[in-house]
Amino acid sequence: MHMHKLEKIWITIGIVTLIAFLSTVGIQAFTSDHHKPPSDLTVIDPEKVHETAPFDEPGLKELGDNKYELIIVLQSFGFTPNDIQIPQGAEVTIKVTSIDVVHGFQIPGTNVNMMVTPGHINSMTYTFDETGEFLILCNEYCGTGHHYMSAKLEVI
Ligand code: CUA
């Protein structure tokens, strides 16, 4: 089969670009820590969440010098607790799990955004520098009441 020289060059560019792109994505996916779900490998029995520490006592706990832990249980269609007060400047490690289906945990206006899978504990740390009222939203469709699933967080 005869191929024009320019056609060969163009196909070569296409193949090289494809290999470069797939290698970049592939190498990052398997080597970079930023491409893993934060702490989503921690497991919990979803049927025993209410008896398992720290989820047996949901809420905000002071751990030490301006450091807090916020434990939240998600279920269709709500957050426990759903009205949270946090002191300004607090460094909060948020730990979440679900007792039923996949939910989401997002605080719009911050970079807090986690997928909450039953059987897994997800967590991330965020410092609340500014006072104000924040909304906590479920951003994974979880059933008929999904759009009602929210909670209030106040930084005071
Ligand atoms: Cu929970 Cu959507």
Backbone and ligand atoms as CSV (ligand in chain L), in Angstrom:
chain,resi,resn,atom,element,x,y,z
A,1,MET,N,N,0.841,-1.194,0.000
A,1,MET,CA,C,0.000,0.000,0.000
A,1,MET,C,C,0.878,1.245,0.000
A,2,HIS,N,N,0.552,2.119,-0.916
A,2,HIS,CA,C,1.350,3.338,-0.959
A,2,HIS,C,C,0.766,4.407,-0.032
A,3,MET,N,N,1.639,5.017,0.750
A,3,MET,CA,C,1.201,6.091,1.630
A,3,MET,C,C,2.022,7.330,1.336
A,4,HIS,N,N,1.341,8.420,1.310
A,4,HIS,CA,C,2.040,9.682,1.086
A,4,HIS,C,C,2.927,9.988,2.293
A,5,LYS,N,N,4.071,10.610,2.032
A,5,LYS,CA,C,5.036,10.903,3.088
A,5,LYS,C,C,4.412,11.748,4.213
A,6,LEU,N,N,3.639,12.757,3.824
A,6,LEU,CA,C,3.023,13.624,4.833
A,6,LEU,C,C,2.016,12.858,5.696
A,7,GLU,N,N,1.367,11.888,5.041
A,7,GLU,CA,C,0.395,11.072,5.779
A,7,GLU,C,C,1.107,10.232,6.847
A,8,LYS,N,N,2.267,9.679,6.466
A,8,LYS,CA,C,3.057,8.887,7.415
A,8,LYS,C,C,3.493,9.750,8.611
A,9,ILE,N,N,3.963,10.955,8.303
A,9,ILE,CA,C,4.402,11.865,9.370
A,9,ILE,C,C,3.238,12.176,10.305
A,10,TRP,N,N,2.100,12.441,9.718
A,10,TRP,CA,C,0.913,12.802,10.517
A,10,TRP,C,C,0.462,11.643,11.413
A,11,ILE,N,N,0.470,10.420,10.871
A,11,ILE,CA,C,0.099,9.242,11.669
A,11,ILE,C,C,1.104,9.036,12.802
A,12,THR,N,N,2.394,9.229,12.498
A,12,THR,CA,C,3.424,9.087,13.526
A,12,THR,C,C,3.204,10.085,14.661
A,13,ILE,N,N,2.923,11.325,14.310
A,13,ILE,CA,C,2.667,12.335,15.346
A,13,ILE,C,C,1.487,11.914,16.222
A,14,GLY,N,N,0.425,11.418,15.569
A,14,GLY,CA,C,-0.763,10.982,16.309
A,14,GLY,C,C,-0.446,9.857,17.279
A,15,ILE,N,N,0.298,8.848,16.819
A,15,ILE,CA,C,0.614,7.694,17.662
A,15,ILE,C,C,1.536,8.102,18.819
A,16,VAL,N,N,2.539,8.920,18.524
A,16,VAL,CA,C,3.468,9.374,19.577
A,16,VAL,C,C,2.714,10.174,20.640
A,17,THR,N,N,1.805,11.061,20.204
A,17,THR,CA,C,1.016,11.863,21.142
A,17,THR,C,C,0.164,10.962,22.030
A,18,LEU,N,N,-0.461,9.961,21.418
A,18,LEU,CA,C,-1.305,9.034,22.167
A,18,LEU,C,C,-0.491,8.273,23.211
A,19,ILE,N,N,0.684,7.774,22.807
A,19,ILE,CA,C,1.539,7.030,23.746
A,19,ILE,C,C,1.975,7.950,24.894
A,20,ALA,N,N,2.368,9.189,24.558
A,20,ALA,CA,C,2.807,10.133,25.593
A,20,ALA,C,C,1.672,10.416,26.566
A,21,PHE,N,N,0.466,10.624,26.054
A,21,PHE,CA,C,-0.689,10.932,26.895
A,21,PHE,C,C,-1.030,9.759,27.818
A,22,LEU,N,N,-1.134,8.551,27.239
A,22,LEU,CA,C,-1.500,7.385,28.049
A,22,LEU,C,C,-0.429,7.054,29.081
A,23,SER,N,N,0.855,7.245,28.729
A,23,SER,CA,C,1.929,6.983,29.689
A,23,SER,C,C,1.838,7.949,30.859
A,24,THR,N,N,1.598,9.230,30.566
A,24,THR,CA,C,1.501,10.229,31.637
A,24,THR,C,C,0.369,9.874,32.594
A,25,VAL,N,N,-0.795,9.602,32.049
A,25,VAL,CA,C,-1.953,9.267,32.886
A,25,VAL,C,C,-1.684,7.972,33.656
A,26,GLY,N,N,-1.153,6.975,32.963
A,26,GLY,CA,C,-0.890,5.674,33.576
A,26,GLY,C,C,0.115,5.758,34.709
A,27,ILE,N,N,1.228,6.436,34.473
A,27,ILE,CA,C,2.272,6.539,35.499
A,27,ILE,C,C,1.725,7.304,36.713
A,28,GLN,N,N,0.999,8.405,36.469
A,28,GLN,CA,C,0.432,9.170,37.582
A,28,GLN,C,C,-0.562,8.332,38.381
A,29,ALA,N,N,-1.391,7.582,37.687
A,29,ALA,CA,C,-2.424,6.801,38.367
A,29,ALA,C,C,-1.816,5.791,39.330
A,30,PHE,N,N,-0.672,5.215,38.965
A,30,PHE,CA,C,-0.106,4.166,39.800
A,30,PHE,C,C,0.985,4.637,40.752
A,31,THR,N,N,1.508,5.866,40.566
A,31,THR,CA,C,2.597,6.289,41.440
A,31,THR,C,C,2.267,7.491,42.315
A,32,SER,N,N,1.306,8.329,41.906
A,32,SER,CA,C,1.082,9.558,42.655
A,32,SER,C,C,0.051,9.372,43.758
A,33,ASP,N,N,0.368,9.890,44.953
A,33,ASP,CA,C,-0.552,9.809,46.083
A,33,ASP,C,C,-1.788,10.683,45.884
A,34,HIS,N,N,-1.667,11.682,45.012
A,34,HIS,CA,C,-2.799,12.601,44.821
A,34,HIS,C,C,-3.941,11.968,44.042
A,35,HIS,N,N,-3.697,10.803,43.495
A,35,HIS,CA,C,-4.728,10.183,42.685
A,35,HIS,C,C,-5.431,9.057,43.428
A,36,LYS,N,N,-5.262,9.018,44.748
A,36,LYS,CA,C,-5.931,7.979,45.517
A,36,LYS,C,C,-7.027,8.618,46.356
A,37,PRO,N,N,-8.110,7.890,46.621
A,37,PRO,CA,C,-9.122,8.447,47.498
A,37,PRO,C,C,-8.530,8.606,48.904
A,38,PRO,N,N,-8.690,9.786,49.534
A,38,PRO,CA,C,-8.076,9.994,50.833
A,38,PRO,C,C,-8.622,9.009,51.861
A,39,SER,N,N,-7.767,8.180,52.393
A,39,SER,CA,C,-8.076,7.258,53.497
A,39,SER,C,C,-9.245,6.316,53.221
A,40,ASP,N,N,-9.641,6.202,52.010
A,40,ASP,CA,C,-10.819,5.380,51.726
A,40,ASP,C,C,-10.540,3.890,51.877
A,41,LEU,N,N,-9.309,3.546,52.225
A,41,LEU,CA,C,-8.994,2.138,52.406
A,41,LEU,C,C,-9.243,1.676,53.844
A,42,THR,N,N,-9.617,2.623,54.743
A,42,THR,CA,C,-9.939,2.244,56.110
A,42,THR,C,C,-11.345,1.635,56.116
A,43,VAL,N,N,-11.479,0.443,56.657
A,43,VAL,CA,C,-12.769,-0.230,56.577
A,43,VAL,C,C,-13.494,-0.264,57.923
A,44,ILE,N,N,-14.801,-0.459,57.846
A,44,ILE,CA,C,-15.662,-0.529,59.034
A,44,ILE,C,C,-16.859,-1.397,58.649
A,45,ASP,N,N,-17.392,-2.133,59.601
A,45,ASP,CA,C,-18.594,-2.929,59.319
A,45,ASP,C,C,-19.791,-1.975,59.263
A,46,PRO,N,N,-20.418,-1.818,58.071
A,46,PRO,CA,C,-21.487,-0.816,57.951
A,46,PRO,C,C,-22.700,-1.116,58.836
A,47,GLU,N,N,-22.839,-2.362,59.292
A,47,GLU,CA,C,-23.985,-2.695,60.150
A,47,GLU,C,C,-23.683,-2.412,61.621
A,48,LYS,N,N,-22.403,-2.139,61.928
A,48,LYS,CA,C,-22.048,-1.903,63.334
A,48,LYS,C,C,-21.461,-0.511,63.543
A,49,VAL,N,N,-21.815,0.422,62.647
A,49,VAL,CA,C,-21.258,1.783,62.729
A,49,VAL,C,C,-21.572,2.429,64.069
A,50,HIS,N,N,-22.824,2.265,64.537
A,50,HIS,CA,C,-23.239,2.936,65.774
A,50,HIS,C,C,-22.549,2.382,67.018
A,51,GLU,N,N,-21.956,1.188,66.894
A,51,GLU,CA,C,-21.251,0.615,68.055
A,51,GLU,C,C,-19.740,0.769,67.919
A,52,THR,N,N,-19.282,1.213,66.756
A,52,THR,CA,C,-17.846,1.251,66.505
A,52,THR,C,C,-17.289,2.650,66.745
A,53,ALA,N,N,-16.243,2.744,67.575
A,53,ALA,CA,C,-15.582,4.032,67.789
A,53,ALA,C,C,-14.869,4.425,66.500
A,54,PRO,N,N,-14.804,5.705,66.135
A,54,PRO,CA,C,-15.351,6.843,66.885
A,54,PRO,C,C,-16.793,7.167,66.518
A,55,PHE,N,N,-17.428,6.336,65.667
A,55,PHE,CA,C,-18.761,6.687,65.170
A,55,PHE,C,C,-19.870,6.413,66.180
A,56,ASP,N,N,-19.509,5.783,67.330
A,56,ASP,CA,C,-20.518,5.598,68.373
A,56,ASP,C,C,-20.849,6.931,69.055
A,57,GLU,N,N,-19.935,7.904,68.912
A,57,GLU,CA,C,-20.215,9.236,69.475
A,57,GLU,C,C,-19.930,10.307,68.422
A,58,PRO,N,N,-20.880,10.495,67.473
A,58,PRO,CA,C,-20.639,11.494,66.424
A,58,PRO,C,C,-20.607,12.910,66.991
A,59,GLY,N,N,-19.912,13.785,66.315
A,59,GLY,CA,C,-19.839,15.179,66.756
A,59,GLY,C,C,-18.411,15.689,66.754
A,60,LEU,N,N,-18.249,16.895,67.284
A,60,LEU,CA,C,-16.941,17.543,67.298
A,60,LEU,C,C,-16.219,17.221,68.599
A,61,LYS,N,N,-14.962,16.805,68.482
A,61,LYS,CA,C,-14.160,16.512,69.677
A,61,LYS,C,C,-12.868,17.290,69.619
A,62,GLU,N,N,-12.499,17.879,70.750
A,62,GLU,CA,C,-11.238,18.605,70.794
A,62,GLU,C,C,-10.122,17.610,71.045
A,63,LEU,N,N,-9.102,17.647,70.188
A,63,LEU,CA,C,-7.994,16.702,70.337
A,63,LEU,C,C,-6.811,17.343,71.036
A,64,GLY,N,N,-6.717,18.666,70.931
A,64,GLY,CA,C,-5.574,19.352,71.522
A,64,GLY,C,C,-5.558,20.769,71.030
A,65,ASP,N,N,-4.387,21.357,71.018
A,65,ASP,CA,C,-4.195,22.756,70.682
A,65,ASP,C,C,-4.834,23.140,69.336
A,66,ASN,N,N,-6.079,23.615,69.393
A,66,ASN,CA,C,-6.803,24.065,68.204
A,66,ASN,C,C,-7.033,22.958,67.165
A,67,LYS,N,N,-6.858,21.724,67.621
A,67,LYS,CA,C,-7.063,20.594,66.711
A,67,LYS,C,C,-8.334,19.852,67.113
A,68,TYR,N,N,-9.146,19.566,66.142
A,68,TYR,CA,C,-10.431,18.915,66.426
A,68,TYR,C,C,-10.642,17.743,65.498
A,69,GLU,N,N,-11.561,16.884,65.926
A,69,GLU,CA,C,-11.974,15.772,65.099
A,69,GLU,C,C,-13.493,15.867,64.965
A,70,LEU,N,N,-13.978,15.801,63.747
A,70,LEU,CA,C,-15.421,15.872,63.520
A,70,LEU,C,C,-15.893,14.544,62.947
A,71,ILE,N,N,-16.717,13.859,63.741
A,71,ILE,CA,C,-17.192,12.529,63.348
A,71,ILE,C,C,-18.619,12.652,62.835
A,72,ILE,N,N,-18.852,12.205,61.615
A,72,ILE,CA,C,-20.191,12.325,61.035
A,72,ILE,C,C,-20.628,11.008,60.394
A,73,VAL,N,N,-21.850,10.607,60.726
A,73,VAL,CA,C,-22.441,9.407,60.134
A,73,VAL,C,C,-23.468,9.835,59.085
A,74,LEU,N,N,-23.380,9.239,57.903
A,74,LEU,CA,C,-24.328,9.573,56.848
A,74,LEU,C,C,-25.291,8.415,56.624
A,75,GLN,N,N,-26.543,8.770,56.400
A,75,GLN,CA,C,-27.527,7.765,56.035
A,75,GLN,C,C,-28.610,8.441,55.214
A,76,SER,N,N,-29.422,7.649,54.548
A,76,SER,CA,C,-30.490,8.222,53.725
A,76,SER,C,C,-31.546,8.811,54.679
A,77,PHE,N,N,-31.820,10.077,54.714
A,77,PHE,CA,C,-31.214,11.132,53.921
A,77,PHE,C,C,-30.771,12.232,54.874
A,78,GLY,N,N,-29.716,11.980,55.606
A,78,GLY,CA,C,-29.270,12.998,56.550
A,78,GLY,C,C,-27.871,12.760,57.075
A,79,PHE,N,N,-27.410,13.762,57.823
A,79,PHE,CA,C,-26.096,13.719,58.467
A,79,PHE,C,C,-26.305,13.725,59.977
A,80,THR,N,N,-25.528,12.941,60.697
A,80,THR,CA,C,-25.567,12.977,62.157
A,80,THR,C,C,-24.171,13.342,62.665
A,81,PRO,N,N,-24.002,14.492,63.345
A,81,PRO,CA,C,-24.995,15.539,63.617
A,81,PRO,C,C,-25.230,16.406,62.379
A,82,ASN,N,N,-26.314,17.204,62.415
A,82,ASN,CA,C,-26.598,18.032,61.239
A,82,ASN,C,C,-26.552,19.532,61.522
A,83,ASP,N,N,-26.098,19.894,62.716
A,83,ASP,CA,C,-25.958,21.310,63.056
A,83,ASP,C,C,-24.671,21.414,63.875
A,84,ILE,N,N,-23.620,21.902,63.235
A,84,ILE,CA,C,-22.289,21.810,63.840
A,84,ILE,C,C,-21.698,23.194,64.051
A,85,GLN,N,N,-21.113,23.413,65.225
A,85,GLN,CA,C,-20.410,24.669,65.479
A,85,GLN,C,C,-18.917,24.399,65.651
A,86,ILE,N,N,-18.129,25.188,64.924
A,86,ILE,CA,C,-16.684,25.005,64.949
A,86,ILE,C,C,-16.031,26.342,65.282
A,87,PRO,N,N,-15.081,26.354,66.225
A,87,PRO,CA,C,-14.407,27.619,66.520
A,87,PRO,C,C,-13.515,28.060,65.359
A,88,GLN,N,N,-13.474,29.370,65.129
A,88,GLN,CA,C,-12.677,29.916,64.025
A,88,GLN,C,C,-11.202,29.535,64.174
A,89,GLY,N,N,-10.590,29.162,63.058
A,89,GLY,CA,C,-9.174,28.821,63.047
A,89,GLY,C,C,-8.879,27.381,63.420
A,90,ALA,N,N,-9.929,26.622,63.709
A,90,ALA,CA,C,-9.726,25.232,64.123
A,90,ALA,C,C,-9.279,24.362,62.952
A,91,GLU,N,N,-8.333,23.492,63.262
A,91,GLU,CA,C,-7.909,22.505,62.270
A,91,GLU,C,C,-8.708,21.237,62.528
A,92,VAL,N,N,-9.595,20.921,61.602
A,92,VAL,CA,C,-10.561,19.853,61.853
A,92,VAL,C,C,-10.311,18.665,60.935
A,93,THR,N,N,-10.142,17.502,61.523
A,93,THR,CA,C,-10.084,16.270,60.735
A,93,THR,C,C,-11.491,15.688,60.701
A,94,ILE,N,N,-12.060,15.680,59.523
A,94,ILE,CA,C,-13.434,15.205,59.356
A,94,ILE,C,C,-13.390,13.726,58.983
A,95,LYS,N,N,-14.106,12.911,59.774
A,95,LYS,CA,C,-14.172,11.481,59.458
A,95,LYS,C,C,-15.610,11.099,59.190
A,96,VAL,N,N,-15.834,10.475,58.059
A,96,VAL,CA,C,-17.206,10.154,57.667
A,96,VAL,C,C,-17.339,8.696,57.248
A,97,THR,N,N,-18.534,8.165,57.468
A,97,THR,CA,C,-18.866,6.855,56.921
A,97,THR,C,C,-20.366,6.809,56.679
A,98,SER,N,N,-20.803,5.836,55.910
A,98,SER,CA,C,-22.224,5.698,55.592
A,98,SER,C,C,-22.718,4.367,56.127
A,99,ILE,N,N,-23.988,4.335,56.597
A,99,ILE,CA,C,-24.525,3.056,57.081
A,99,ILE,C,C,-25.373,2.358,56.020
A,100,ASP,N,N,-25.647,3.047,54.902
A,100,ASP,CA,C,-26.473,2.368,53.904
A,100,ASP,C,C,-25.900,2.394,52.482
A,101,VAL,N,N,-26.077,3.514,51.783
A,101,VAL,CA,C,-25.629,3.563,50.384
A,101,VAL,C,C,-24.522,4.607,50.228
A,102,VAL,N,N,-24.033,4.756,49.008
A,102,VAL,CA,C,-22.995,5.745,48.740
A,102,VAL,C,C,-23.596,7.147,48.838
A,103,HIS,N,N,-22.976,7.982,49.661
A,103,HIS,CA,C,-23.357,9.387,49.759
A,103,HIS,C,C,-22.141,10.244,49.427
A,104,GLY,N,N,-22.377,11.557,49.406
A,104,GLY,CA,C,-21.274,12.492,49.205
A,104,GLY,C,C,-21.202,13.439,50.380
A,105,PHE,N,N,-20.023,14.012,50.586
A,105,PHE,CA,C,-19.840,14.987,51.668
A,105,PHE,C,C,-19.081,16.167,51.096
A,106,GLN,N,N,-19.822,17.239,50.829
A,106,GLN,CA,C,-19.188,18.407,50.225
A,106,GLN,C,C,-19.551,19.654,51.010
A,107,ILE,N,N,-18.549,20.503,51.248
A,107,ILE,CA,C,-18.813,21.807,51.837
A,107,ILE,C,C,-18.484,22.844,50.771
A,108,PRO,N,N,-19.513,23.369,50.072
A,108,PRO,CA,C,-19.253,24.341,49.014
A,108,PRO,C,C,-18.482,25.550,49.541
A,109,GLY,N,N,-17.541,26.048,48.752
A,109,GLY,CA,C,-16.712,27.177,49.164
A,109,GLY,C,C,-15.421,26.734,49.822
A,110,THR,N,N,-15.266,25.423,50.066
A,110,THR,CA,C,-14.018,24.879,50.600
A,110,THR,C,C,-13.590,23.751,49.646
A,111,ASN,N,N,-12.439,23.140,49.924
A,111,ASN,CA,C,-12.069,22.004,49.078
A,111,ASN,C,C,-12.464,20.675,49.709
A,112,VAL,N,N,-13.360,20.733,50.707
A,112,VAL,CA,C,-13.835,19.497,51.339
A,112,VAL,C,C,-14.859,18.840,50.424
A,113,ASN,N,N,-14.513,17.664,49.949
A,113,ASN,CA,C,-15.384,16.939,49.036
A,113,ASN,C,C,-14.974,15.471,49.065
A,114,MET,N,N,-15.809,14.640,49.681
A,114,MET,CA,C,-15.450,13.231,49.824
A,114,MET,C,C,-16.599,12.344,49.363
A,115,MET,N,N,-16.231,11.187,48.843
A,115,MET,CA,C,-17.239,10.181,48.556
A,115,MET,C,C,-17.355,9.326,49.819
A,116,VAL,N,N,-18.575,9.042,50.223
A,116,VAL,CA,C,-18.785,8.296,51.469
A,116,VAL,C,C,-19.420,6.956,51.143
A,117,THR,N,N,-18.601,5.919,51.245
A,117,THR,CA,C,-19.012,4.581,50.827
A,117,THR,C,C,-19.280,3.718,52.054
A,118,PRO,N,N,-20.400,2.993,52.087
A,118,PRO,CA,C,-20.617,2.111,53.235
A,118,PRO,C,C,-19.505,1.069,53.332
A,119,GLY,N,N,-19.033,0.825,54.555
A,119,GLY,CA,C,-17.943,-0.128,54.745
A,119,GLY,C,C,-16.587,0.533,54.758
A,120,HIS,N,N,-16.545,1.826,54.428
A,120,HIS,CA,C,-15.281,2.552,54.408
A,120,HIS,C,C,-15.369,3.818,55.244
A,121,ILE,N,N,-14.220,4.210,55.799
A,121,ILE,CA,C,-14.127,5.489,56.495
A,121,ILE,C,C,-13.324,6.417,55.603
A,122,ASN,N,N,-13.879,7.584,55.330
A,122,ASN,CA,C,-13.126,8.559,54.559
A,122,ASN,C,C,-12.823,9.735,55.477
A,123,SER,N,N,-11.692,10.396,55.260
A,123,SER,CA,C,-11.377,11.530,56.125
A,123,SER,C,C,-10.503,12.528,55.400
A,124,MET,N,N,-10.594,13.763,55.846
A,124,MET,CA,C,-9.671,14.792,55.383
A,124,MET,C,C,-9.615,15.902,56.416
A,125,THR,N,N,-8.533,16.679,56.344
A,125,THR,CA,C,-8.324,17.741,57.329
A,125,THR,C,C,-8.478,19.091,56.661
A,126,TYR,N,N,-9.194,19.979,57.342
A,126,TYR,CA,C,-9.432,21.313,56.796
A,126,TYR,C,C,-9.374,22.324,57.935
A,127,THR,N,N,-8.788,23.482,57.651
A,127,THR,CA,C,-8.727,24.546,58.656
A,127,THR,C,C,-9.759,25.614,58.303
A,128,PHE,N,N,-10.677,25.854,59.237
A,128,PHE,CA,C,-11.734,26.841,59.016
A,128,PHE,C,C,-11.258,28.217,59.486
A,129,ASP,N,N,-10.702,29.002,58.546
A,129,ASP,CA,C,-10.092,30.283,58.891
A,129,ASP,C,C,-11.098,31.418,59.033
A,130,GLU,N,N,-12.208,31.317,58.327
A,130,GLU,CA,C,-13.162,32.429,58.340
A,130,GLU,C,C,-14.472,32.028,58.995
A,131,THR,N,N,-15.037,32.982,59.732
A,131,THR,CA,C,-16.319,32.698,60.360
A,131,THR,C,C,-17.423,32.733,59.297
A,132,GLY,N,N,-18.522,32.128,59.637
A,132,GLY,CA,C,-19.636,32.132,58.692
A,132,GLY,C,C,-20.390,30.830,58.726
A,133,GLU,N,N,-21.429,30.800,57.922
A,133,GLU,CA,C,-22.252,29.611,57.880
A,133,GLU,C,C,-21.958,28.833,56.602
A,134,PHE,N,N,-21.737,27.565,56.757
A,134,PHE,CA,C,-21.470,26.707,55.603
A,134,PHE,C,C,-22.562,25.659,55.487
A,135,LEU,N,N,-22.742,25.213,54.255
A,135,LEU,CA,C,-23.700,24.162,53.994
A,135,LEU,C,C,-22.903,22.874,53.777
A,136,ILE,N,N,-23.406,21.780,54.310
A,136,ILE,CA,C,-22.827,20.475,53.984
A,136,ILE,C,C,-23.838,19.775,53.080
A,137,LEU,N,N,-23.361,19.308,51.954
A,137,LEU,CA,C,-24.269,18.714,50.981
A,137,LEU,C,C,-23.863,17.292,50.646
A,138,CYS,N,N,-24.870,16.495,50.306
A,138,CYS,CA,C,-24.603,15.188,49.717
A,138,CYS,C,C,-24.563,15.402,48.213
A,139,ASN,N,N,-23.459,15.027,47.579
A,139,ASN,CA,C,-23.358,15.259,46.133
A,139,ASN,C,C,-23.299,13.961,45.325
A,140,GLU,N,N,-23.776,12.878,45.942
A,140,GLU,CA,C,-23.913,11.627,45.186
A,140,GLU,C,C,-25.391,11.263,45.231
A,141,TYR,N,N,-25.979,10.988,44.087
A,141,TYR,CA,C,-27.400,10.648,44.101
A,141,TYR,C,C,-27.621,9.374,44.917
A,142,CYS,N,N,-28.442,9.493,45.983
A,142,CYS,CA,C,-28.565,8.370,46.909
A,142,CYS,C,C,-30.000,7.895,47.084
A,143,GLY,N,N,-30.930,8.483,46.330
A,143,GLY,CA,C,-32.309,8.026,46.438
A,143,GLY,C,C,-33.274,9.190,46.339
A,144,THR,N,N,-34.545,8.906,46.630
A,144,THR,CA,C,-35.594,9.907,46.413
A,144,THR,C,C,-35.418,11.156,47.270
A,145,GLY,N,N,-34.755,11.035,48.431
A,145,GLY,CA,C,-34.606,12.205,49.309
A,145,GLY,C,C,-33.257,12.890,49.170
A,146,HIS,N,N,-32.503,12.518,48.131
A,146,HIS,CA,C,-31.140,13.042,47.947
A,146,HIS,C,C,-31.073,14.567,48.045
A,147,HIS,N,N,-32.001,15.258,47.396
A,147,HIS,CA,C,-31.931,16.722,47.347
A,147,HIS,C,C,-32.282,17.362,48.689
A,148,TYR,N,N,-32.778,16.567,49.652
A,148,TYR,CA,C,-33.026,17.128,50.991
A,148,TYR,C,C,-31.830,16.918,51.912
A,149,MET,N,N,-30.847,16.164,51.440
A,149,MET,CA,C,-29.772,15.731,52.336
A,149,MET,C,C,-28.721,16.826,52.498
A,150,SER,N,N,-28.839,17.537,53.602
A,150,SER,CA,C,-27.881,18.617,53.867
A,150,SER,C,C,-27.750,18.810,55.368
A,151,ALA,N,N,-26.743,19.582,55.763
A,151,ALA,CA,C,-26.527,19.919,57.164
A,151,ALA,C,C,-25.915,21.298,57.227
A,152,LYS,N,N,-25.896,21.859,58.426
A,152,LYS,CA,C,-25.405,23.226,58.604
A,152,LYS,C,C,-24.132,23.196,59.441
A,153,LEU,N,N,-23.163,23.980,59.016
A,153,LEU,CA,C,-21.916,24.086,59.775
A,153,LEU,C,C,-21.626,25.569,59.999
A,154,GLU,N,N,-21.420,25.923,61.262
A,154,GLU,CA,C,-21.178,27.316,61.587
A,154,GLU,C,C,-19.778,27.463,62.159
A,155,VAL,N,N,-19.027,28.399,61.607
A,155,VAL,CA,C,-17.705,28.700,62.176
A,155,VAL,C,C,-17.867,29.966,63.016
A,156,ILE,N,N,-17.592,29.833,64.335
A,156,ILE,CA,C,-17.895,30.946,65.240
A,156,ILE,C,C,-16.634,31.495,65.921
L,1,CUA,CU1,CU,-27.044,11.185,50.281
L,1,CUA,CU2,CU,-27.407,12.060,48.083
